[in-house]
Amino acid sequence: MRPLRILCLLLLLSVAPAAAARAEADPAALWQALAGGGHVALMRHALAPGTGDPMRVVIGDCATQRNLDDVGRAQARATGDAFRAHGIDRAVVLTSQWCRCRETAALLDLGPPEDVPALNSFFADRSKGPAQLDAVRAFLENLGTDAPPHVLVTHQVVVTGLTDVFPRSGEIVVLRLTDGDGPPFIVAGRIPAF
């Protein structure tokens, strides 16, 4: 009889965290968490057709990069509207220096975007990834659990490198900031692209 009790207890303990994670993964709960602080919206830039970039990308020269199209611009505006519909009228908006991220960040219309090189793509040069990801983790660790809403607009490689999530264009991965020992955040869930 005792092994059965232990088995039941183990089963209960394994199911409870999963149920809590599913509850927080509900988009309505994620929006509420973002509005309440202590959470960060890690967003892949809006739709920019294609994959990768031309060989000689020049930061600040949009003609050398893959950029948003009209659908991507509408997607970025709709995402900003969704933030406002959920009570987030202003946020600290940080962005990659790449044109598609800067345009996405501006079209959200949540506050003036600030360029952060650590959010830049390292798709073409993976050797830059570890240092950039470490810089983003350090930034998140220093935010604290009472931080106001933050939106970080970046690229798939950065989102995936931080979270192991492969986001669609315009998708938001919500991070819950932690305090104490361990990682600076946990993935609370995903808000689908608009």
N, C-alpha and C positions, 0 to 999 in steps of 0.2 A: 504494500500500500504506500509506503514511504517513497519509492521511486516514482510512482504516479504523481504524488504531490509535487515532487521536485520538477518533474517534467511539466506539469501545469504551470508552476511558478515561472519556469524558464520561458515557456510559451507566452505567458502574460507579459513578462518583462521585455520580450522581443517585439511584441505587437504594439505596446504603448508608445514608444518613441516614433514608430512609423505612423501611427494615427495622429500624433501631434504634428509631425512633419506634413502630412496630407492636409491637415486643417490650416496650417500656415501657408501652404502652397496654393490655396484658393485665391484667385486674383483679387477678389474683394478684400480678403484679409491682408494680402500683400500691399495693396494700396493704402489700407488703414495703417499698416506698420510703417510704410514710408512717410506718411503724414505725421505719425507720432514721434518720429526721430529715432536715432540709433540704428537706422537702416540706410543703405546706399543703393541707388539704382545704377547698375552697371549695364550700359546700353551699347549694343552694336549699332553703328551708324545705320541710317535709313538706306533704302534700296539704291544701290549704285550698280547698274548692270555690268556683268562680266566677273572675272576672277583675277586677282592679282593686279598688277600695275605694269605700265611700260618699263623698260629696262632702266631708263635714266630719270627717275623721279626726282623732282626738285621741290622741296618743301616750300610752300608759298606760291608756287607756279602751278595753278590748277590745270593748265593745258598739258602738263606732264603726268596727270593722275587720272584715275577712274573716279568719276563724279556722280552725284545724285542726278537722276532724271526727274521728270515731272511727277511720276508715281512716288519716287523717293521723297520729293519735297512735300507732297501731300501727306505721305506717311509721317514725316517728322512733325508737320503741323498738327495732325490728328493725335499724335502722341502727346504733344504739349497740351492739347485740349483735354486729353484724358487726365493728365496731371491736375489741371485746374478743376475738372469735374469731380475729382476726388479730394479737393481741398488744398492742393499744393499749388499756390499761385506764384511762389518764388522759391528758388533753390540755389544752392551753390552749384554752378555748372562748370565742370572741368572737361576739357576736350583734347584729343589728339591734335597735332598741328596739321594733319592732312585735311585737304579741302572738304572731302565728303563728311568728315566728322565735324569740322568747324561749321559747315552749313547746317548739318543736322542740329547741332547745339544751338545755333542762332535761331533756327525755325521753331525750336521748342518754345521760345519766348518765355523762359522762366527766370531769366537774369542774364547779365553779361557773361559770355563764355570766357574762360581763362585757359590759355594753352598750357598743356602739361606734356613735355616731351616723353615722359615715361609711359604715356598712353599711346604713343605712336606705334604704327605697325612695324613688326619685325619679320613679316612674312618672307621677304626676300633675303634677309640676313638673320638667321636663327641664332647666331652667336650673341646678338644683342638682347635676346629674350630674358635670360636669367637676371641680368642687372636691372632691366626695366621692371620685371615682375617683382623683384625684391623692393624696388623703390615704391611701387604701388602698394605692396603689402605694408611697408613701413608707414606710408601715408595713412592707410586705413587704421593701422594700429594706434596712431596718434590722434585719430578723430575722437575717440571716446564714445561711449554708449549713449551720451546725451546730445550727440551731434545733430544739427538741423538737417533738413533734407539736402542730400547731395546727389547730383546726377553726373556720372562719368561716361562720356561718349568716346568710344574707342573702336577697336577692330576685333574680328573673330579670334585672331591668334592671342590677343591679350585676354579676352574673356575666357577662352578655353584654357590658357595657361594658368589663370588664377583659380578657375572653378571646375575644370573638366567638363564644362557644358559647351556644346557646339551650338551657338545661337544663330537664329535666322536674322536677316537684315531687319533692323528696327526692334528686335526683341530685347526685353529687359530682364536681367538676372538680378534678383533682389538679394542683397547681402545683409545679414544681421550682424552688427558689430558686437564683439565680445570684449570682456575685460578679464584681466588675470592671465594665467598661464595658458599656453596653447595658441592656436591660430587666431589671427586678429578678426576673423569673420567666419560665419558659416553661410552656406547657400540656403536662403529661406524658401526660394521658389522662383518661378519664371512667369513673367507677364508676356503673353504672346504679342507679336507685332500687330500694328493696326493697319 
